[in-house]
Amino acid sequence: MRQTLTVLGLLTTAIAVASVAAGEPRTQRHTIQDAVAATGRTPTNVARDKYRHPVETLSFFGVEPGDTVVEIWPGGGWYTEILGPLTAGKGTLYAAAPWPGGVKGAQTLQAKDAAAYSHLKFAAFPWAEGQPKVPDGSADVVLTFRNVHNWRMGYQREGQDYSAEAFAQMYAMLKPGGVLGIEDHRLPESASDEREKSSGYIKVSTVRRLAEQAGFKFVAASEVNANPRDTADWKDGVWTLPPSYRLKDLDRAKYEAIGESDRMTLKFRKP
């Protein structure tokens, strides 16, 4: 079934490209497809497209080339390599992460291709007095991929949960009507809340509660990053699965067959 879906996806992309070539108007999805196909992307990142579905995910969030986009905790730059070309020439892209070490991956991309990433700016997140910040009310879109569980687990805060603070700061960044897009490893609602503190998975209800308490309105959920093969009950947490393979070669073929985690994809809006 999955092979059939993959073939259909490739055919859909081919039809879309052909339509543009025939002179039909370009759409938001076409610009995202172009950014995903950009030659500057790292090959190992491209290999994960089958798990991360960047065209479908960014289309769902409604990212446009002229937007001011904030990527929260970009890490090594997996999505930055797409968001950079997507917003180049028309928009602005912020990499916001623990200051200053958390933005090093995005800074490396800018150093490698200054022209392509000339619009890339850097900010602290969570922000503290004296650090560079994303100006309040300036962003059209704030995106964070696989990070809310880190704030819930207190990563870089000695185990202290600071997820409410993180959502309040993301709310402040956005313009009225701006979009918050979240992707994260999904913990079943029937699981113990305690597992959110160590497994790397988090419940949809927890994310919605945090967002709504900060003032966001829920818009929609997408299953584009769902993976029913992931039971989310691994002894070593989500890091058991690719790309981490915490157990290294132990049962590697089993975990490779499962693929990357089952993930929620949620869209919120600032009123």
LOROVEX-139487 format. One line per 5 residues: number of its first residue (from 0); their letters; for each residue x, y, z of N, C-alpha, C. Coordinates in Angstrom, 1 decimal. Layout:
N
NUM	A	X Y Z X Y Z X Y Z ~ ...
END
This chain:
271
0	MRQTL	0.8 -1.2 0.0 0.0 0.0 0.0 0.9 1.2 0.0 ~ 1.9 1.2 0.9 2.8 2.4 0.9 3.5 2.7 -0.4 ~ 3.9 1.5 -1.1 4.6 1.7 -2.4 3.6 2.4 -3.4 ~ 2.3 2.0 -3.3 1.3 2.6 -4.2 1.2 4.0 -3.9 ~ 1.1 4.4 -2.6 1.0 5.8 -2.2 2.2 6.6 -2.7
5	TVLGL	3.4 6.0 -2.6 4.6 6.7 -3.1 4.6 6.9 -4.5 ~ 4.2 5.9 -5.3 4.1 6.1 -6.8 3.1 7.2 -7.1 ~ 1.9 7.2 -6.4 0.9 8.2 -6.6 1.4 9.6 -6.3 ~ 2.3 9.7 -5.2 2.9 11.0 -4.9 3.8 11.5 -5.9 ~ 4.6 10.6 -6.5 5.5 11.0 -7.6 4.8 11.4 -8.8
10	LTTAI	3.7 10.7 -9.1 2.9 11.1 -10.3 2.2 12.4 -10.1 ~ 1.8 12.7 -8.8 1.2 14.0 -8.5 2.2 15.1 -8.7 ~ 3.4 14.9 -8.2 4.4 15.9 -8.4 4.7 16.1 -9.8 ~ 4.8 15.1 -10.6 5.1 15.2 -12.0 4.0 16.0 -12.8 ~ 2.8 15.7 -12.4 1.7 16.4 -13.0 1.7 17.9 -12.7
15	AVASV	2.0 18.2 -11.4 2.1 19.6 -11.0 3.2 20.3 -11.7 ~ 4.4 19.7 -11.9 5.5 20.3 -12.6 5.1 20.5 -14.1 ~ 4.4 19.5 -14.7 4.0 19.7 -16.0 3.0 20.8 -16.2 ~ 2.1 20.9 -15.2 1.1 22.0 -15.3 1.7 23.4 -15.3 ~ 2.8 23.5 -14.5 3.4 24.8 -14.4 4.1 25.1 -15.8
20	AAGEP	4.7 24.0 -16.3 5.4 24.2 -17.6 4.5 24.5 -18.7 ~ 3.2 24.1 -18.6 2.2 24.4 -19.6 1.7 25.8 -19.4 ~ 2.1 26.6 -18.4 1.7 28.0 -18.3 0.7 28.2 -17.2 ~ 0.3 27.2 -16.5 -0.7 27.4 -15.5 -0.1 28.2 -14.3 ~ -0.9 28.9 -13.5 -0.4 29.8 -12.4 0.3 28.9 -11.4
25	RTQRH	1.4 29.4 -10.9 2.1 28.7 -9.8 1.4 28.9 -8.5 ~ 1.4 27.8 -7.7 0.8 27.8 -6.4 1.8 27.8 -5.3 ~ 1.3 28.0 -4.1 2.2 27.9 -2.9 2.9 26.5 -2.9 ~ 2.2 25.5 -3.2 2.8 24.1 -3.2 3.9 24.0 -4.2 ~ 3.8 24.7 -5.4 4.9 24.6 -6.4 6.1 25.3 -5.8
30	TIQDA	6.0 26.4 -5.1 7.2 27.0 -4.6 7.8 26.2 -3.5 ~ 7.0 25.5 -2.7 7.6 24.6 -1.7 8.3 23.4 -2.4 ~ 7.7 22.9 -3.4 8.3 21.8 -4.2 9.7 22.2 -4.7 ~ 9.8 23.5 -5.2 11.0 24.0 -5.8 12.1 24.0 -4.6 ~ 11.7 24.5 -3.5 12.6 24.6 -2.3 13.1 23.2 -1.9
35	VAATG	12.2 22.3 -1.9 12.6 20.9 -1.5 13.5 20.3 -2.5 ~ 13.4 20.7 -3.8 14.2 20.2 -4.8 15.5 20.9 -5.0 ~ 15.8 21.9 -4.2 17.0 22.8 -4.3 18.2 21.9 -4.2 ~ 19.2 22.3 -5.1 20.4 21.5 -5.2 21.3 21.6 -4.0 ~ 21.1 22.6 -3.2 22.0 22.8 -2.0 21.7 22.0 -0.8
40	RTPTN	20.7 21.2 -0.8 20.4 20.3 0.3 21.3 19.2 0.5 ~ 21.6 18.9 1.8 22.5 17.8 2.1 21.9 16.4 1.7 ~ 22.6 15.6 1.0 22.0 14.3 0.6 21.4 13.5 1.7 ~ 22.0 13.4 2.8 21.5 12.6 3.9 20.1 13.2 4.4 ~ 20.0 14.5 4.3 18.7 15.2 4.6 17.6 14.8 3.6
45	VARDK	18.0 14.8 2.3 17.1 14.5 1.2 16.6 13.1 1.4 ~ 17.4 12.2 1.9 17.1 10.8 2.0 15.9 10.6 3.1 ~ 15.8 11.6 3.9 14.7 11.5 5.0 13.4 12.1 4.5 ~ 13.3 12.6 3.3 12.1 13.2 2.9 10.9 12.2 2.9 ~ 11.2 11.0 2.7 10.1 10.0 2.7 9.5 9.8 4.1
50	YRHPV	10.2 10.2 5.2 9.7 10.2 6.5 9.1 11.5 7.0 ~ 9.7 12.6 6.5 9.4 13.9 7.0 8.4 14.7 6.2 ~ 8.2 14.3 4.9 7.1 14.9 4.1 7.1 16.4 4.1 ~ 8.2 17.0 3.7 8.3 18.5 3.8 7.3 19.3 2.9 ~ 7.1 18.8 1.7 6.1 19.5 0.8 4.7 19.5 1.5
55	ETLSF	4.3 18.4 1.9 2.9 18.3 2.5 2.9 19.0 3.8 ~ 3.9 18.9 4.6 3.9 19.6 5.9 3.9 21.1 5.8 ~ 4.8 21.7 5.0 4.8 23.1 4.8 3.6 23.7 4.1 ~ 3.0 22.9 3.2 1.8 23.3 2.5 0.6 23.3 3.5 ~ 0.6 22.4 4.4 -0.5 22.4 5.5 -0.3 23.6 6.4
60	FGVEP	0.9 23.9 6.7 1.1 25.1 7.6 0.9 26.4 6.8 ~ 0.9 26.4 5.5 0.6 27.6 4.7 1.7 28.5 4.6 ~ 3.0 28.0 4.6 4.1 28.9 4.5 4.2 29.5 3.1 ~ 4.4 30.8 3.0 4.5 31.5 1.7 5.9 32.1 1.6 ~ 6.4 32.3 0.3 7.8 32.8 0.1 8.0 34.2 0.7
65	GDTVV	7.0 35.0 0.8 7.1 36.4 1.3 7.0 36.5 2.8 ~ 6.8 35.4 3.5 6.5 35.4 4.9 7.8 35.7 5.7 ~ 7.6 36.3 6.9 8.6 36.3 8.0 8.4 35.0 8.8 ~ 9.3 34.1 8.7 9.2 32.8 9.3 10.2 32.6 10.4 ~ 9.8 32.1 11.5 10.7 31.8 12.6 10.8 30.3 12.7
70	EIWPG	12.0 29.7 12.6 12.2 28.3 12.9 12.8 28.2 14.3 ~ 12.0 27.5 15.2 12.5 27.4 16.6 13.3 26.1 16.7 ~ 14.5 26.3 17.2 15.4 25.2 17.4 15.7 24.4 16.1 ~ 16.3 25.0 15.2 16.6 24.4 13.9 17.6 23.3 13.9 ~ 18.3 23.1 15.0 19.3 22.0 15.1 20.3 22.1 14.0
75	GGWYT	20.5 21.0 13.3 21.5 20.9 12.2 21.1 21.6 10.9 ~ 19.8 22.0 10.9 19.3 22.7 9.7 18.5 21.9 8.7 ~ 17.9 20.8 9.1 17.2 20.0 8.2 16.1 20.8 7.5 ~ 15.3 21.5 8.2 14.2 22.3 7.6 14.8 23.6 7.1 ~ 15.8 24.1 7.8 16.4 25.4 7.3 16.9 25.3 5.9
80	EILGP	17.4 24.2 5.4 17.8 24.0 4.1 16.6 24.2 3.1 ~ 15.4 24.0 3.5 14.2 24.2 2.7 13.6 25.6 2.9 ~ 13.5 26.0 4.1 12.9 27.3 4.4 13.8 28.4 3.9 ~ 15.1 28.2 3.8 16.0 29.3 3.3 15.7 29.6 1.8 ~ 15.8 28.6 0.9 15.5 28.8 -0.5 14.0 29.3 -0.7
85	LTAGK	13.1 28.8 0.2 11.7 29.1 0.0 11.4 30.6 0.3 ~ 12.1 31.2 1.2 11.9 32.6 1.6 12.9 33.6 1.0 ~ 13.9 33.0 0.3 15.0 33.9 -0.2 14.4 34.9 -1.2 ~ 14.8 36.1 -1.1 14.4 37.2 -2.1 13.1 37.9 -1.8 ~ 12.3 37.3 -1.0 11.0 37.9 -0.7 10.7 37.9 0.8
90	GTLYA	11.1 36.9 1.6 10.8 36.9 3.0 12.0 37.0 3.9 ~ 11.7 36.7 5.2 12.8 36.8 6.2 12.7 35.4 7.0 ~ 13.8 34.9 7.3 13.9 33.7 8.1 14.7 33.9 9.3 ~ 14.1 33.6 10.5 14.8 33.6 11.8 15.1 32.2 12.2 ~ 16.4 31.9 12.7 16.7 30.7 13.4 16.8 31.1 14.9
95	AAPWP	15.9 30.5 15.7 15.8 30.9 17.1 16.1 29.7 17.9 ~ 17.1 29.8 18.8 17.5 28.6 19.6 18.3 29.1 20.8 ~ 18.6 28.1 21.7 19.4 28.5 22.9 20.7 29.2 22.5 ~ 20.9 30.4 23.1 21.9 31.3 22.7 23.2 31.1 23.4 ~ 24.4 31.1 22.7 24.5 31.2 21.2 24.7 29.9 20.5
100	GGVKG	24.9 28.8 21.2 25.3 27.6 20.6 24.3 26.9 19.7 ~ 23.0 27.2 20.0 21.9 26.5 19.3 21.7 27.0 17.8 ~ 22.3 28.1 17.5 22.1 28.6 16.1 23.4 28.2 15.2 ~ 24.3 27.5 15.7 25.5 27.2 15.0 25.3 26.5 13.7 ~ 24.3 25.6 13.7 24.0 24.8 12.4 23.5 25.8 11.3
105	AQTLQ	22.6 26.7 11.7 22.1 27.7 10.7 23.2 28.7 10.3 ~ 24.1 29.0 11.2 25.2 29.9 10.9 26.1 29.2 9.9 ~ 26.3 27.9 10.0 27.2 27.2 9.1 26.6 27.2 7.7 ~ 25.3 27.1 7.6 24.6 27.1 6.3 24.8 28.5 5.7 ~ 24.7 29.6 6.4 24.9 30.9 5.9 26.3 31.1 5.5
110	AKDAA	27.2 30.6 6.2 28.7 30.8 5.8 29.0 30.0 4.5 ~ 28.3 28.9 4.3 28.6 28.1 3.1 28.0 28.8 1.9 ~ 26.8 29.4 2.0 26.1 30.1 0.9 25.5 31.4 1.4 ~ 26.4 32.4 1.4 26.0 33.7 2.0 24.8 34.3 1.1 ~ 24.9 34.1 -0.2 23.8 34.7 -1.0 22.5 34.1 -0.8
115	AYSHL	22.4 32.7 -0.7 21.2 32.0 -0.5 20.6 32.3 0.9 ~ 21.4 32.6 1.9 20.9 32.8 3.3 21.2 34.2 3.8 ~ 21.2 35.1 2.9 21.5 36.5 3.3 20.3 37.1 4.1 ~ 19.1 36.5 4.0 18.0 37.0 4.7 17.8 36.3 6.0 ~ 18.7 35.4 6.4 18.6 34.6 7.6 19.1 35.4 8.8
120	KFAAF	18.3 35.5 9.8 18.7 36.2 11.1 18.7 35.2 12.2 ~ 19.3 35.6 13.3 19.5 34.7 14.5 18.9 35.4 15.7 ~ 18.3 34.5 16.6 17.7 35.0 17.8 17.8 33.9 18.9 ~ 17.7 34.4 20.1 17.7 33.4 21.2 16.2 32.9 21.5 ~ 16.2 31.6 21.8 14.9 31.0 22.2 15.2 29.8 23.2
125	PWAEG	14.6 29.8 24.4 13.8 30.9 24.9 14.7 32.2 25.2 ~ 14.1 33.3 25.0 14.8 34.6 25.0 14.9 35.0 26.5 ~ 16.1 35.6 26.8 16.3 36.3 28.1 16.9 37.7 27.9 ~ 16.7 38.5 28.9 17.2 39.9 28.8 18.6 40.0 28.3 ~ 18.9 40.8 27.3 20.3 41.0 26.9 20.6 40.1 25.7
130	QPKVP	19.7 39.2 25.3 20.0 38.4 24.1 19.2 38.9 22.9 ~ 19.6 38.6 21.7 18.8 39.0 20.5 17.5 38.2 20.5 ~ 16.5 38.9 20.0 15.2 38.3 20.0 14.4 38.5 18.7 ~ 13.4 37.7 18.5 12.5 38.0 17.4 11.6 39.1 17.9 ~ 11.5 40.2 17.1 10.6 41.3 17.6 9.2 40.8 17.8
135	DGSAD	8.5 41.3 18.9 7.1 41.0 19.1 6.3 41.4 18.0 ~ 5.3 40.6 17.6 4.4 40.9 16.6 4.9 41.0 15.2 ~ 6.1 40.4 14.9 6.7 40.5 13.6 6.6 39.3 12.7 ~ 6.2 38.1 13.2 6.3 36.9 12.4 4.9 36.5 11.8 ~ 5.0 36.0 10.6 3.8 35.5 9.9 3.6 34.0 10.3
140	VVLTF	4.7 33.3 10.5 4.6 31.9 10.8 5.8 31.6 11.8 ~ 5.4 30.8 12.8 6.4 30.2 13.7 6.3 28.7 13.6 ~ 7.4 28.0 13.3 7.5 26.6 13.1 8.4 25.9 14.1 ~ 8.0 24.8 14.6 8.9 24.0 15.5 8.7 22.5 15.2 ~ 9.8 21.9 14.9 9.7 20.4 14.6 10.4 19.6 15.6
145	RNVHN	9.6 18.7 16.3 10.1 17.8 17.2 10.8 18.4 18.4 ~ 10.2 19.4 19.0 10.9 20.2 20.1 10.0 20.4 21.3 ~ 8.7 20.3 21.2 7.9 20.6 22.4 8.2 19.6 23.5 ~ 8.5 18.3 23.1 8.8 17.3 24.1 10.1 17.7 24.9 ~ 11.0 18.4 24.2 12.3 18.8 24.9 12.0 19.8 26.0
150	WRMGY	11.1 20.7 25.7 10.7 21.8 26.7 10.0 21.1 27.8 ~ 9.1 20.2 27.5 8.4 19.5 28.6 9.3 18.6 29.4 ~ 10.4 18.1 28.8 11.3 17.3 29.6 12.4 18.1 30.3 ~ 12.3 19.4 30.0 13.3 20.3 30.7 14.7 20.3 30.1 ~ 14.8 19.9 28.8 16.1 19.8 28.2 16.8 21.2 28.2
155	QREGQ	18.0 21.3 28.7 18.8 22.5 28.9 18.3 23.4 30.1 ~ 17.4 22.8 30.9 16.9 23.6 32.0 16.9 22.6 33.3 ~ 17.9 21.7 33.3 18.0 20.8 34.4 16.8 20.1 34.8 ~ 16.0 19.7 33.8 14.8 18.9 34.0 13.6 19.7 34.4 ~ 13.7 21.0 34.4 12.5 21.9 34.7 11.7 22.1 33.5
160	DYSAE	10.4 21.8 33.5 9.5 22.0 32.4 9.2 23.5 32.2 ~ 9.6 23.9 31.0 9.4 25.3 30.6 8.6 25.5 29.4 ~ 7.8 24.5 29.1 7.0 24.5 27.9 6.0 25.7 27.9 ~ 5.4 26.0 29.0 4.4 27.1 29.0 5.1 28.4 28.7 ~ 6.3 28.6 29.2 7.1 29.8 28.8 7.4 29.9 27.3
165	AFAQM	7.8 28.7 26.8 8.1 28.6 25.3 6.9 29.0 24.5 ~ 5.7 28.5 24.8 4.5 28.9 24.0 4.2 30.4 24.2 ~ 4.4 30.9 25.4 4.1 32.4 25.5 5.0 33.2 24.7 ~ 6.3 32.8 24.6 7.2 33.6 23.7 6.9 33.4 22.2 ~ 6.5 32.2 21.8 6.1 32.1 20.4 4.9 32.9 20.1
170	YAMLK	3.9 32.9 21.0 2.7 33.8 20.8 3.1 35.2 20.6 ~ 4.0 35.7 21.4 4.5 37.1 21.4 5.1 37.4 20.0 ~ 5.8 36.5 19.4 6.5 36.7 18.2 5.5 37.0 17.0 ~ 4.4 36.4 17.0 3.5 36.4 15.9 2.6 37.6 15.8 ~ 2.4 38.0 14.5 1.4 39.0 14.2 0.0 38.4 14.5
175	PGGVL	-1.0 39.3 14.8 -2.4 38.8 14.8 -2.7 38.1 13.5 ~ -3.3 36.9 13.6 -3.6 36.1 12.5 -2.4 35.2 12.1 ~ -1.3 35.3 12.7 -0.1 34.5 12.4 -0.3 33.0 12.8 ~ 0.5 32.1 12.2 0.3 30.7 12.3 1.4 30.1 13.1 ~ 1.1 29.2 14.0 2.1 28.4 14.7 1.9 26.9 14.2
180	GIEDH	3.0 26.4 13.7 3.0 25.0 13.2 3.9 24.1 14.0 ~ 3.3 23.0 14.5 4.0 22.1 15.4 4.0 20.7 14.8 ~ 5.2 20.1 14.8 5.3 18.6 14.6 6.0 18.0 15.7 ~ 5.5 16.9 16.3 6.3 16.3 17.4 5.9 14.8 17.5 ~ 6.7 14.1 18.2 6.5 12.6 18.4 5.2 12.5 19.2
185	RLPES	4.3 11.6 18.8 3.0 11.5 19.4 2.9 10.4 20.4 ~ 2.6 10.7 21.6 2.3 9.7 22.7 0.8 9.4 22.7 ~ 0.4 8.1 22.7 -1.0 7.8 22.8 -1.7 8.5 24.0 ~ -2.9 8.9 23.9 -3.6 9.6 24.9 -3.8 8.6 26.1 ~ -3.8 7.3 25.9 -4.0 6.3 27.0 -2.8 6.1 27.8
190	ASDER	-1.6 6.6 27.4 -0.4 6.4 28.1 -0.3 7.3 29.3 ~ 0.6 6.9 30.3 0.8 7.7 31.5 1.4 9.1 31.1 ~ 1.0 10.1 31.7 1.6 11.5 31.5 3.1 11.5 31.9 ~ 3.5 10.6 32.8 4.9 10.5 33.3 5.8 10.2 32.1 ~ 5.3 9.5 31.1 6.2 9.1 30.0 6.6 10.4 29.1
195	EKSSG	5.8 11.5 29.3 6.2 12.7 28.6 7.5 13.2 29.1 ~ 7.9 12.8 30.3 9.1 13.4 30.9 10.4 12.7 30.6 ~ 10.3 11.6 29.8 11.5 10.8 29.5 11.5 10.1 28.2 ~ 10.4 9.9 27.5 10.3 9.1 26.3 10.6 9.8 25.0 ~ 10.5 11.2 25.0 10.6 11.9 23.8 9.3 12.0 23.1
200	YIKVS	8.3 11.4 23.6 6.9 11.5 23.0 6.1 12.4 23.9 ~ 5.1 13.0 23.3 4.2 13.9 24.0 2.8 13.8 23.4 ~ 1.8 14.0 24.3 0.4 13.8 23.9 -0.1 15.0 23.1 ~ -1.0 14.8 22.1 -1.6 15.9 21.4 -2.4 16.8 22.4 ~ -3.1 16.2 23.3 -3.8 16.9 24.3 -2.9 17.9 25.1
205	TVRRL	-1.7 17.5 25.4 -0.8 18.3 26.1 -0.4 19.5 25.3 ~ 0.0 19.3 24.0 0.4 20.3 23.1 -0.8 21.3 22.9 ~ -2.0 20.8 22.7 -3.1 21.7 22.6 -3.4 22.5 23.8 ~ -3.3 21.9 25.0 -3.5 22.6 26.2 -2.4 23.8 26.4 ~ -1.2 23.5 26.1 -0.1 24.5 26.2 -0.4 25.6 25.2
210	AEQAG	-0.7 25.3 24.0 -1.0 26.3 23.0 -2.2 27.2 23.3 ~ -3.3 26.5 23.7 -4.5 27.3 24.0 -4.4 28.1 25.3 ~ -3.6 27.6 26.3 -3.4 28.4 27.5 -2.6 29.7 27.1 ~ -1.7 29.6 26.1 -0.9 30.8 25.7 -1.8 31.8 24.9 ~ -3.0 31.4 24.4 -3.8 32.2 23.7 -4.1 31.8 22.3
215	FKFVA	-3.5 30.7 21.8 -3.6 30.3 20.4 -5.0 29.6 20.3 ~ -5.5 29.6 19.0 -6.7 28.9 18.6 -6.3 27.8 17.7 ~ -6.8 26.6 18.0 -6.5 25.4 17.2 -7.2 25.6 15.9 ~ -6.5 25.3 14.8 -7.0 25.4 13.4 -7.3 24.0 12.9 ~ -6.3 23.1 12.8 -6.5 21.8 12.2 -5.3 20.9 12.5
220	ASEVN	-5.5 19.6 12.3 -4.5 18.6 12.5 -4.4 17.8 11.2 ~ -3.2 17.4 10.9 -2.9 16.6 9.7 -2.3 15.3 10.1 ~ -2.6 14.2 9.4 -1.9 12.9 9.6 -0.8 12.6 8.6 ~ -0.3 13.7 8.0 0.7 13.5 7.0 2.0 12.8 7.5 ~ 2.3 13.1 8.8 3.5 12.5 9.4 3.1 11.3 10.4
225	ANPRD	2.0 10.7 10.2 1.6 9.6 11.0 2.4 8.4 10.6 ~ 2.6 7.5 11.6 3.3 6.2 11.3 2.7 5.2 12.3 ~ 1.7 4.4 11.8 1.0 3.4 12.7 1.9 2.3 13.1 ~ 3.1 2.1 12.5 4.0 1.1 12.9 4.7 1.4 14.2 ~ 4.7 2.7 14.6 5.4 3.1 15.8 4.5 2.9 17.0
230	TADWK	4.8 2.0 17.9 3.9 1.8 19.1 4.2 2.8 20.2 ~ 5.3 3.5 20.1 5.7 4.6 21.1 5.9 4.1 22.5 ~ 6.3 2.8 22.6 6.5 2.2 23.9 7.9 1.6 24.0 ~ 8.9 2.2 23.4 10.2 1.7 23.4 11.0 2.0 24.7 ~ 11.7 1.0 25.1 12.4 1.1 26.4 13.3 2.3 26.4
235	DGVWT	14.0 2.6 25.3 14.9 3.7 25.1 14.2 4.9 24.5 ~ 12.9 4.9 24.5 12.2 6.1 24.0 12.3 6.2 22.5 ~ 11.9 7.4 22.0 11.8 7.6 20.5 13.2 7.5 19.9 ~ 14.2 7.6 20.6 15.6 7.5 20.1 16.0 6.1 19.7 ~ 15.1 5.2 20.0 15.3 3.8 19.5 15.2 3.7 18.0
240	LPPSY	14.3 4.5 17.5 14.0 4.5 16.0 15.0 5.3 15.2 ~ 15.0 5.2 13.9 15.8 6.1 13.1 15.3 7.5 13.2 ~ 16.2 8.5 13.1 17.5 8.4 12.7 18.6 8.2 13.8 ~ 18.1 8.1 15.0 19.0 8.0 16.2 19.6 6.7 16.4 ~ 18.8 5.6 16.3 19.2 4.2 16.5 20.1 4.1 17.8
245	RLKDL	19.5 4.5 18.9 20.2 4.5 20.2 20.8 3.1 20.5 ~ 20.1 2.1 20.0 20.6 0.7 20.3 21.7 0.3 19.3 ~ 22.0 1.2 18.4 23.1 0.9 17.4 22.7 -0.3 16.5 ~ 23.4 -1.4 16.5 23.1 -2.5 15.6 22.1 -3.5 16.2 ~ 21.7 -3.3 17.4 20.8 -4.3 18.0 19.4 -4.1 17.4
250	DRAKY	18.9 -5.1 16.7 17.6 -5.1 16.1 17.5 -4.0 15.1 ~ 18.5 -3.5 14.5 18.5 -2.4 13.6 17.5 -2.5 12.5 ~ 17.5 -3.7 11.9 16.7 -4.0 10.7 15.2 -3.8 11.1 ~ 14.9 -4.3 12.3 13.5 -4.1 12.8 13.1 -2.7 12.9 ~ 14.0 -1.8 13.5 13.6 -0.4 13.7 13.7 0.3 12.4
255	EAIGE	14.5 -0.1 11.5 14.6 0.5 10.1 13.3 0.3 9.4 ~ 12.7 -1.0 9.6 11.4 -1.3 8.9 10.3 -0.5 9.5 ~ 10.4 -0.2 10.8 9.3 0.7 11.4 9.4 2.1 10.8 ~ 10.6 2.6 10.7 10.8 4.0 10.2 10.8 5.0 11.3 ~ 10.8 6.3 10.9 10.8 7.3 11.9 9.4 7.4 12.7
260	SDRMT	9.4 8.1 13.7 8.3 8.1 14.7 6.9 8.5 14.1 ~ 5.9 8.0 14.8 4.6 8.5 14.6 4.5 10.0 15.1 ~ 4.0 10.9 14.3 4.1 12.3 14.7 2.8 13.1 14.5 ~ 2.4 13.9 15.4 1.3 14.8 15.2 1.8 16.0 14.4 ~ 0.9 16.6 13.6 1.2 17.8 12.8 0.0 18.7 13.1
265	LKFRK	0.2 19.8 13.9 -0.8 20.6 14.4 -0.7 22.1 13.9 ~ -1.8 22.7 13.6 -1.7 24.1 13.1 -2.6 25.0 14.1 ~ -2.0 26.0 14.6 -2.7 27.0 15.5 -2.6 28.4 14.9 ~ -3.5 29.3 15.4 -3.5 30.6 14.9 -3.6 31.6 16.1 ~ -2.8 32.7 16.0 -3.0 33.8 17.0 -4.1 34.7 16.6
270	P	-5.1 34.8 17.5 -6.3 35.7 17.1 -5.9 37.1 16.8
END
